[in-house]
């Protein structure tokens, strides 16, 4: 085997190992939470030695942060407003909300783990919590940008209030589904939430007009 082929194979094996480790960490953290997750448990789940895990990740906290980042990237791809050709602003917002809910059902890890970490107070803040708060800021900024684009008459105070309300409402609906499982139709509730936020936005914009 030539040297370039060997290098490519090693790189591919490294990527595959990293994904196996992240997948195992997701399962363990989902079952046991942050405190119950350990390198030993992840090693047993993925079938790779602890040394391989430490080759990819500095420690457990670094591993959990990577889980949150990977899941967030999947979620963020769904936070895209459909083009104007697809319908009215309300229809576009509703469609996007449905896509966001589906992405949370498929990749809930960043929000599930992130909320756990965000609600805890520790003497030394875990990197996973820091990463979660950073990605939340990215999500907030993206939602605020869409609010300005759809309803240009909104002032910044209204944009900030609506963004906070939209994110907090989404958190609450996600937690409700975590508690009650598939009995909660997350897609339908996210669509309803988006419609209510849109209606509130149009009322706020109307008050801002001279």
N, C-alpha and C positions, 0 to 999 in steps of 0.2 A: 504494500500500500504506500503511495507516495505521501510526502510530508503534508501537502495541502489537504489531501483527503483525510489524513489522520487528524489534522487540526479541526477540520469541519466536523468529523465524527465526534471528537471530544467536546466541541462546542454544542452540538446537538444533544449529546448525552447530558451535558451540564444543564441545558435548558429543560430537558425532560425531567431531570432529577429535581430541579427547582420547582417545577409545576407539581410534581408528586408531593413534595414537602408542603407546599402551600395548600394543596387539596386536603392533605392529612390534617394540617393545622386548622383548616376551616371546620372539619368534622369534629375534632377534639374541642375546639373553642365553642362550637355550637352546642355540644353536649355538656361541657364542664365550665364554660365561662373563662375569663382571663386567668383567674387564680388557679383553676384546675388544669390549665394547659401547661404542659412541660415538654422539654426537649425529648425526654425519655418516652413520653406518651406518643409524641409525633413520630419518633423513630420507629416505635413498635407498629404504628398505624401504616406508615408508608413503606416499611421494610428496608429503609436505608439506615446505615449506622449513624450515631450521633455526630461522628466526625464529619460526615458529609453535610449534615445540617449546619454545623458550625463553619463549614467552608463557605456556604452561601450566606449565612446570617450570623451576626455577631453574638446574639443571645435571643432569648424568648421574645423580648420586647421588640427587637428588630424584625423578628419573624411575624409578629402580630401586626406591626406597622405595614409590612409588605402585603399581608392579607387584605388589610383595609385599602391600601392603594390599588391593588389589582381589582378588587370588587368595585371601587369607586370609578375606575376607568370604564368598566362595563356600564355602570349606571349613568355616568356623565354622557356617554354616547347617545342615550335615550332622551337627554334634555335638549332636544333640538326642535324648534318651532317649524312645523310643516310650511311649505312655500305658500305664497298668497293664492296661487292657482288652485289650491286644494279646498278652499272654502272661506267662510267668513272668519274674522278674528276669533269669535267665540268657538267656532268649530275647530279651528287650528289649535287653540289653547286646550280644548277638551281632548283632542287627539293626542297632543303631546303628553297630557296628564296620564292618559291611559298607557302610553308607552313607558312612562316613568314607573308606573305601578308594576307593569309586567317585568321591567328590569329589576325591580326590588324583589319580586317573587323569584326570579331566576338567580339573582346575585345579591342576597340580602346581607352579606357578611360585613360590609363596611359600616352599614347603619346599625346592625345588631351589636357588633363588637364596639363600634364607636360610641354608641349611646351608653353602653355599660361603662366604658372608660370615662366618658364625659361627666357622668353623674357621680363618679367616685372622686374623693379628695385624698391624695397621697403626699407624704413628705417629699418624695422625688417623683415628679410627673413622668409617667411612661411615655416613651416616644410614640407609641400607638395613639395615645390621646392627643398629642401635639399634631400628629399627621391628620387625625380625624378633624380637629378644629381647623386646620389649614384647608382641607378639602371642602369643608363646610363653607368656608369663605369663598372658595371658587364657585360652589353651587349657588350661593346667595348672589354673587356678582352676576352670574349668568342669568338668573331669574330676574334680577333688577334690570338688566340690559333688555330683556324681552319685554318687560312691562313698559319701558320707555318707548320701545319700537312700536308696540301695539297701540298704546294710548299716549301719544306725545304730549297731551295737555296735563299730564300728571306732574306735580312738583316733586322735588326730591324728598320732602317729608312724607308725602303720600307713597312714593316708591319704596322708601325704607319700611314704612308701616306694613304695606302690602307684602313685601318680600319676607319680613319677619313672620307675618301671619301665615303666609303660604308654606313656609318651611316648618313652622311649629305645627300647623295642621297636618302636614304630611307625616311628621314624626308621630303624632298621636294616632293617626290611622294605621301606620305601620305597627305601632305597639299593640293596638287593638287586634290586629291580625296575628301577631306573635302570641297573644293571650288566647284567642279563640280559634285560631287555625283557619282552615278552609271555609268555615262558616261565614267568615268575613270576605265579601267580594271586594278585594282591594282595588281592582280596576274601576269598578262602578263608583266606589267611594272617592277615588282620586278624581275621576271625571266630574263628579258632583262638586267636590272641593274646588276644582279649577273654575267651574261655572260660577260658584258663589264669589270667589275671589275676583273674577272678571266683572261681575255685576257691581261689586263694591268699588272696583277701580273706575268704572264708568261714572258712578255717582260722585266719587271724589273729583274726577276730572271735570264734571259738570259744575261743581262748586268752585272750581278754580277759574272758570271762565268769567270774564267781566260782564 
